């Protein structure tokens, strides 16, 4: 399954410590590059987060943003013993200092009165990885949808390249005949007679220089291999990138050997199609 490297996804979960939100943004990159941003209290889970993402994605620059919303007070506890002792002290002081007033909110600010309940770290990590998995599922689905569109485009370009290769193959006998005719015409203009053996030798040299059968065969091989790679279930971006280089090399050689306007135009059209494919392949995982 071809996957694009450009996508966005998010997921949210409610935990006792507050809501967790995970956002994933990915763009194309030669390797897998992770840029996580987590709240300070979740920083210790970053290695597990990186490991989970690396198990699901192989290429792309991935921005990971994790946010934790404010809890609704479930994690706050009041130390009743401390409050009782402060209350006794306040009553004692009130009898000695009648004008002194102590507000309840001021008692809550006293160190140790309000306490945060301990959060289960294993449960917290499980919640984080759970919401990450949901975001990765959504991200993968988006990347696969975009990958399906890229696959369709690449197959269309491969079909066009295959038609051009077939056209050039069909033109080659006519091109060779025209090449022989041009050579004979030039030699006929010479005032001195030409040895027939020399004519055949010169013709063979010209035909050899303009022979593109090998380039056409390699282009056909690259077309078949690209179609095979597009059907693989593993990440294939690097393979396709290499194949685009091979396509371009054969198109350049085809153009340099051309002795006919049709094959020259065909080489140019090939390079246009290959460049269109190469631009899209850069975005494939």
Protein Blocks (a to p, Z undefined) as FASTA:
>chain_A
ZZdfbdcdddddddfkbpcdddddddddfbdcddddddfklmmmmmmmmmmmmmmpcbdc
ddddddddddehlmpccdfklmmmmmmmmmmmmmmmmmbccdfklmmmpghkaccddddf
klmmmmmmmmmmmmmmmmmmmmmmmmmmmmmmmmmmmmmmmmmmmmmmmmmmmmmmmmmm
mmmmmmmmpmbdcdfklmmmmmmmmmmmmpcklmmmmmmmmmmmmmmmmmpcbdfklmmm
mmmmmmmmmmmmmmmmpcbfklmmmmmmmmmmmmmmmmmmmmpZZ
